[in-house]
Amino acid sequence: MRATIMHAPGDVRVEDRDQPAIQQPTDAVIKVVAACVCGSDLWPYRGADVLHEPRAMGHEYVGIVEEVGADVKNVQPGQFVVGSFFASDNTCGICRSGYQTGCVQREGVGGAQAEYLRVPLADGTLVATPEMPDAGKVPSLLAASDVLGTGWFAAKAAEVGPGKTVAVVGDGAVGLSGILAAKQMGAERIIAMSRHADRQALAREFGATDVVEERGDAGVQKIKELTDGLGAHSVIEAVGTQESMMQAIHATRAGGHVGFVGVSHDVALPGRELFSSLVHLHGGPAPVREYLPELIDLILGGDIDPGKVFDLELPLDQAADAYKAMDERRAIKVLLRP
C-alpha cells in the first residue's frame, strides 16, 4: 500500500509499505476513505519535535472496515467508521468517566495517512455510522476524528455555556472548531483571535461575534476592553506555546476557565502568577471518543458542517505538498484522499 512517511524535518515521502494485518484479536483493519494533516504533524516537520527514525504519519481517519479480530463485536466488515487518535477500551474506570485518552490500555493510533490502517482496541475506539454516509459528509466526519472533537473538549473544559463570553486563542482548525463548539453550546459572545482574513471569515461563519488581531499583552488588553475590564468567562487555548498559554490565562477573568488543548511545547506556568489569577485550568489530549456519537449525529443531521476547515484537498501521493501548504499557512487544513 501507499503510506506517508516523514524521514526528517521537511522531508515527507509517500512510499510503498506492507499492508497492515490483524495482530491482536481486538484489532480492526480499515480501508482509509479520507485522512488529513494535523497542526501537530507540523511540529516534527518544522524540527520542533525530534525524529529518531522515519515515522508513519497521520492520526485522523475515517474508513470502511476491511477485517476484524476474533474478539471484535461492535464493528464489522463493510461498515463506515470514525475513530480517535488514541485507542481505548472504553470500559475501564477512566474511560467510563469520559477520559478515554487516559485509558489504562490506551495506545496511540498512527499511520493513517495511508491506504489502510490497523486500529487497536477496535470495539472501544471506532464508532460506526448508521449507514454509508453521503460523500459530502465525509470531510465533516473526518473532522470529528480529531479537530472537532478536540475543539469540543476545549469548550467543555472551559465551561462554555449560555450567557458566557468565550475567547479563542489560535485560529487553526482546532481553534475554529472550538468556535463552532462554543456556538453550539450557547455562548453569548465568541471572540476569535486571528490575523488571517480567510480564517476570520470562517470563524465568523462558525459563530464568532468579534475578531481580535492583536497578540500577547496587546491581545489581552483588547479582550479586557471588550469585557468591561474583566476578561472572558471561558478561554480556549489551541496553540501550545508559552505565549499562547499565558495569553489565555491573562485574558480570563477571575473565576473563569481555560480549556487548553494545544500540544504543549516548552510551556512553564509561573506559580505565583497562576495562584493570584483565580483561573481554572483544564485540558490535555482530547477524549474524542467520548463525543463521537453526539458529533456524528449532529453532522449527519445537518446541524453542523465542521468539514469547512478543509480548504484544500489533495490525493495521498501529494502528501508532501499538503505539509508544505500548511507549513506556509496557505491552507488551514488539508484533506488527503488515498
Disulfide bonds with the S-S distance in Angstrom:
none
